[in-house]
Amino acid sequence: MNAYVPLVSVADGGLLIPADEVTALLRRLAGGWLHSVYDGETDLDPGTTLGLANVLVELADQIDVECIGFMPLADEDPDATGPPPP
């Protein structure tokens, strides 16, 4: 499987991956596990697999929530600093 993942290089030499790419990966991984169990393609315990898949989906949901918290409101000016004038 080939996939393009956009990476962003930062000043300290690190790399960043867009959060939506990470959450999509977590959800695909969870779905793949569940399909493998459902189709009988693995010896994994169904209960354990469901629990692990749920943890990945909850982690993806939490990342989404945290990212939404950083987004400016529609009526906010993202370039403004400080409180609005009286």
Secondary structure as a PSIPRED ss2 file (coil, helix, strand):
# PSIPRED VFORMAT (PSIPRED V4.0)

   1 M C   1.000  0.000  0.000
   2 N C   1.000  0.000  0.000
   3 A C   1.000  0.000  0.000
   4 Y C   1.000  0.000  0.000
   5 V C   1.000  0.000  0.000
   6 P C   1.000  0.000  0.000
   7 L C   1.000  0.000  0.000
   8 V E   0.000  0.000  1.000
   9 S E   0.000  0.000  1.000
  10 V C   1.000  0.000  0.000
  11 A C   1.000  0.000  0.000
  12 D C   1.000  0.000  0.000
  13 G C   1.000  0.000  0.000
  14 G C   1.000  0.000  0.000
  15 L E   0.000  0.000  1.000
  16 L E   0.000  0.000  1.000
  17 I C   1.000  0.000  0.000
  18 P C   1.000  0.000  0.000
  19 A H   0.000  1.000  0.000
  20 D H   0.000  1.000  0.000
  21 E H   0.000  1.000  0.000
  22 V H   0.000  1.000  0.000
  23 T H   0.000  1.000  0.000
  24 A H   0.000  1.000  0.000
  25 L H   0.000  1.000  0.000
  26 L H   0.000  1.000  0.000
  27 R H   0.000  1.000  0.000
  28 R H   0.000  1.000  0.000
  29 L H   0.000  1.000  0.000
  30 A H   0.000  1.000  0.000
  31 G H   0.000  1.000  0.000
  32 G H   0.000  1.000  0.000
  33 W H   0.000  1.000  0.000
  34 L H   0.000  1.000  0.000
  35 H H   0.000  1.000  0.000
  36 S H   0.000  1.000  0.000
  37 V H   0.000  1.000  0.000
  38 Y H   0.000  1.000  0.000
  39 D C   1.000  0.000  0.000
  40 G C   1.000  0.000  0.000
  41 E C   1.000  0.000  0.000
  42 T C   1.000  0.000  0.000
  43 D C   1.000  0.000  0.000
  44 L C   1.000  0.000  0.000
  45 D C   1.000  0.000  0.000
  46 P H   0.000  1.000  0.000
  47 G H   0.000  1.000  0.000
  48 T H   0.000  1.000  0.000
  49 T H   0.000  1.000  0.000
  50 L H   0.000  1.000  0.000
  51 G H   0.000  1.000  0.000
  52 L H   0.000  1.000  0.000
  53 A H   0.000  1.000  0.000
  54 N H   0.000  1.000  0.000
  55 V H   0.000  1.000  0.000
  56 L H   0.000  1.000  0.000
  57 V H   0.000  1.000  0.000
  58 E H   0.000  1.000  0.000
  59 L H   0.000  1.000  0.000
  60 A H   0.000  1.000  0.000
  61 D H   0.000  1.000  0.000
  62 Q H   0.000  1.000  0.000
  63 I H   0.000  1.000  0.000
  64 D H   0.000  1.000  0.000
  65 V H   0.000  1.000  0.000
  66 E H   0.000  1.000  0.000
  67 C H   0.000  1.000  0.000
  68 I H   0.000  1.000  0.000
  69 G H   0.000  1.000  0.000
  70 F H   0.000  1.000  0.000
  71 M C   1.000  0.000  0.000
  72 P C   1.000  0.000  0.000
  73 L C   1.000  0.000  0.000
  74 A C   1.000  0.000  0.000
  75 D C   1.000  0.000  0.000
  76 E C   1.000  0.000  0.000
  77 D C   1.000  0.000  0.000
  78 P C   1.000  0.000  0.000
  79 D C   1.000  0.000  0.000
  80 A C   1.000  0.000  0.000
  81 T C   1.000  0.000  0.000
  82 G C   1.000  0.000  0.000
  83 P C   1.000  0.000  0.000
  84 P C   1.000  0.000  0.000
  85 P C   1.000  0.000  0.000
  86 P C   1.000  0.000  0.000
